[in-house]
Amino acid sequence: MNSTEIYQTKRNIFTYADKLTKGLPKPRKKFYSDILFGMSKSQSTLLSNIARSLEEDIDLIYTIKRLSRNGFESDDLNQVHQNYLHTVKTAIPDDPLIIVDESDIIKPYAEKMEHLSLVRDGSKNVIEKGYTTINFSMATPKTKHPIPLYNHLYSSREELFQSQNFEIAKGFNTVHSFLGGKKATFVMDRGYDSNAMFQYVHNIGHFFVTRLMDTRTCFTEIDG
């Protein structure tokens, strides 16, 4: 990219970051702006690469330490998430489709990462050390790709962990509030084939489409 393109890209990132960090103190605003710009410029999520791309007039190690220290703080993540949801609220269609997916992050060689639990590696169909993630995205004709709404990583070994259904319910509740009264259809994989899940979606006033497990028998009524 030439200097004009770099300037415009940087300006767009900072404008977007300002929306995400509305209500946050200046040091936190700078942190999020640096992270977003650093990832974009370096095309990497490694902290050292992000720090290097910022090209600050101090030793690289001090930039890394500053980003690392700020990265450990998480008290404002909910505020940032709510700010993000506000920026995409205008994209909600009349009959939204919400894609619900569960995935995993596998860390087979990790020894000291917090709350490592045993999860199923979906790509290899084996049990490995790692974490489970729950993801909700909204399909809309206004964008080429689904819009992420909720992404949460959890572990069954966390101190405040209650159950998998409880973690999933938090995602449904967040999306339900985001929709502001509009009825959505939740599209779910067979991992969500449970009466409790169906009842929960029904109780909060939405519809669902689910791929059923082989063990479930489905009956349909045909008129006439």
Wavefront OBJ file of the C-alpha trace (Angstrom):
o trace
v 0.000 0.000 0.000
v 1.128 3.551 -0.666
v 1.237 6.210 2.035
v -2.247 7.546 1.168
v -3.815 4.097 1.445
v -2.027 3.449 4.734
v -3.258 6.766 6.124
v -6.857 6.078 5.056
v -6.788 2.548 6.459
v -5.360 3.786 9.752
v -8.006 6.504 9.926
v -10.814 3.989 9.300
v -9.475 1.650 11.983
v -9.208 4.448 14.538
v -12.739 5.655 13.717
v -14.064 2.126 14.213
v -12.044 1.657 17.407
v -13.472 4.905 18.760
v -16.989 3.482 18.356
v -15.999 0.232 20.075
v -14.406 2.007 23.032
v -17.066 4.623 23.702
v -17.174 5.350 27.436
v -13.722 3.896 28.153
v -10.774 5.861 29.601
v -8.077 7.098 27.207
v -5.449 4.426 28.066
v -7.935 1.666 27.217
v -9.000 3.449 24.024
v -5.352 3.612 22.958
v -4.834 -0.071 23.758
v -7.733 -1.247 21.594
v -6.746 1.108 18.772
v -3.163 -0.159 18.882
v -4.274 -3.793 18.861
v -6.655 -3.354 15.921
v -4.181 -1.313 13.887
v -1.292 -3.613 14.806
v -3.139 -6.760 13.757
v -4.210 -5.142 10.491
v -0.746 -3.875 9.628
v 1.205 -6.959 10.688
v -1.436 -9.463 9.520
v -0.706 -11.327 12.738
v -2.186 -11.878 16.188
v 1.207 -12.426 17.826
v 1.850 -9.712 20.395
v 5.467 -9.234 19.321
v 4.447 -8.687 15.691
v 1.688 -6.273 16.698
v 4.116 -4.318 18.882
v 6.722 -4.211 16.125
v 4.209 -2.882 13.598
v 3.385 0.100 15.859
v 6.952 1.396 15.380
v 7.017 3.292 18.681
v 10.077 5.369 19.596
v 10.925 3.107 22.530
v 12.507 -0.307 22.898
v 10.254 -3.047 21.511
v 10.156 -4.882 24.844
v 8.432 -1.921 26.518
v 5.714 -1.832 23.860
v 5.186 -5.574 24.306
v 4.950 -5.183 28.088
v 2.431 -2.351 27.774
v 0.202 -4.323 25.425
v 0.536 -7.448 27.552
v -0.353 -5.584 30.748
v -3.424 -4.025 29.153
v -4.406 -7.329 27.592
v -4.740 -8.927 31.017
v -7.434 -6.424 31.970
v -10.909 -7.644 31.027
v -13.324 -5.522 33.076
v -14.391 -3.492 30.043
v -14.921 -6.363 27.586
v -18.674 -6.358 28.139
v -18.830 -2.620 27.399
v -16.804 -3.104 24.216
v -19.106 -5.954 23.163
v -22.216 -3.849 23.752
v -20.675 -0.993 21.768
v -19.932 -3.434 18.940
v -23.499 -4.757 18.911
v -24.741 -1.178 18.694
v -22.660 -0.620 15.540
v -24.246 -3.615 13.744
v -27.811 -3.100 14.982
v -28.855 -1.351 11.756
v -28.060 -4.563 9.825
v -30.814 -6.606 11.513
v -33.196 -7.839 8.759
v -36.928 -8.336 9.263
v -36.647 -12.111 9.657
v -33.112 -12.697 10.916
v -31.378 -16.052 10.694
v -29.025 -16.645 13.611
v -26.388 -19.327 13.081
v -25.437 -21.118 16.293
v -22.225 -23.099 16.305
v -19.999 -24.724 18.870
v -16.318 -25.209 18.236
v -13.130 -25.984 20.103
v -9.645 -24.607 20.623
v -7.217 -27.469 21.067
v -4.036 -27.050 23.132
v -2.524 -30.568 23.212
v 0.923 -29.423 24.370
v -0.158 -26.807 26.913
v 0.656 -27.488 30.555
v 0.104 -24.239 32.466
v -2.772 -22.506 30.665
v -5.642 -21.618 32.986
v -8.582 -23.993 33.389
v -7.571 -26.417 30.632
v -10.278 -29.047 30.265
v -10.837 -32.053 28.039
v -12.793 -31.367 24.850
v -13.487 -33.256 21.655
v -11.268 -32.244 18.754
v -13.861 -32.002 15.986
v -11.275 -32.316 13.207
v -9.778 -35.568 14.534
v -12.677 -36.889 16.642
v -10.423 -37.435 19.659
v -10.389 -36.041 23.199
v -7.703 -33.399 23.779
v -6.855 -30.591 26.174
v -8.448 -27.298 25.261
v -11.500 -25.067 25.496
v -15.021 -24.925 24.067
v -16.328 -21.899 22.184
v -19.939 -20.899 21.513
v -20.603 -18.693 18.505
v -23.707 -16.821 17.299
v -23.689 -15.073 13.901
v -26.428 -13.290 11.965
v -26.987 -13.905 8.256
v -28.100 -10.768 6.437
v -28.457 -9.755 2.761
v -26.665 -6.494 3.593
v -23.290 -8.204 4.039
v -21.375 -10.913 2.165
v -20.593 -12.822 5.345
v -22.529 -13.546 8.553
v -22.102 -10.869 11.213
v -20.619 -12.204 14.487
v -22.843 -11.391 17.466
v -21.534 -13.459 20.345
v -18.410 -15.511 20.885
v -17.576 -17.004 24.231
v -14.799 -19.340 25.304
v -15.370 -21.406 28.427
v -14.013 -24.346 30.378
v -15.794 -26.859 32.578
v -12.957 -26.355 35.075
v -13.655 -22.681 35.671
v -14.608 -21.899 39.244
v -17.966 -20.340 38.311
v -18.869 -22.915 35.644
v -22.401 -24.281 36.109
v -23.273 -26.291 33.005
v -22.962 -26.314 29.235
v -26.636 -25.378 28.872
v -26.093 -22.381 31.150
v -23.214 -21.155 28.962
v -25.309 -21.595 25.814
v -28.258 -19.779 27.411
v -26.052 -16.713 27.992
v -25.506 -16.523 24.248
v -29.212 -16.851 23.466
v -30.039 -14.145 26.013
v -27.459 -11.739 24.575
v -28.754 -12.200 21.030
v -32.379 -12.001 22.193
v -31.688 -8.597 23.787
v -29.777 -7.449 20.699
v -32.727 -8.229 18.392
v -34.926 -5.763 20.264
v -38.206 -7.643 19.924
v -37.725 -9.088 16.435
v -38.363 -12.811 16.083
v -35.443 -14.800 14.720
v -34.876 -18.334 13.499
v -31.906 -20.000 15.172
v -30.130 -22.478 12.889
v -28.376 -25.105 14.989
v -26.333 -28.259 14.489
v -27.253 -31.623 15.986
v -25.278 -30.846 19.122
v -28.262 -28.690 20.096
v -30.786 -31.475 19.539
v -32.281 -31.558 23.027
v -35.755 -30.948 24.394
v -34.349 -28.497 26.946
v -32.743 -26.426 24.176
v -35.878 -26.442 22.028
v -37.984 -25.371 25.001
v -35.578 -22.564 25.886
v -35.653 -21.060 22.384
v -39.454 -21.354 22.353
v -39.762 -19.695 25.769
v -37.824 -16.593 24.679
v -40.099 -16.254 21.652
v -38.062 -17.457 18.685
v -38.056 -20.236 16.088
v -35.395 -22.840 15.361
v -34.130 -25.209 12.690
v -31.986 -28.064 13.952
v -30.247 -31.014 12.376
v -31.432 -33.989 14.400
v -29.295 -36.762 15.801
v -29.701 -40.274 14.398
v -31.173 -41.428 17.701
v -34.200 -39.107 17.488
v -37.438 -40.192 15.830
v -39.371 -37.377 14.202
v -43.115 -37.605 13.513
v -44.953 -35.299 11.116
v -48.652 -34.734 10.554
v -49.945 -34.801 6.985
v -53.396 -33.374 6.325
v -55.755 -35.796 4.612
l 1 2 3 4 5 6 7 8 9 10 11 12 13 14 15 16 17 18 19 20 21 22 23 24 25 26 27 28 29 30 31 32 33 34 35 36 37 38 39 40 41 42 43 44 45 46 47 48 49 50 51 52 53 54 55 56 57 58 59 60 61 62 63 64 65 66 67 68 69 70 71 72 73 74 75 76 77 78 79 80 81 82 83 84 85 86 87 88 89 90 91 92 93 94 95 96 97 98 99 100 101 102 103 104 105 106 107 108 109 110 111 112 113 114 115 116 117 118 119 120 121 122 123 124 125 126 127 128 129 130 131 132 133 134 135 136 137 138 139 140 141 142 143 144 145 146 147 148 149 150 151 152 153 154 155 156 157 158 159 160 161 162 163 164 165 166 167 168 169 170 171 172 173 174 175 176 177 178 179 180 181 182 183 184 185 186 187 188 189 190 191 192 193 194 195 196 197 198 199 200 201 202 203 204 205 206 207 208 209 210 211 212 213 214 215 216 217 218 219 220 221 222 223 224
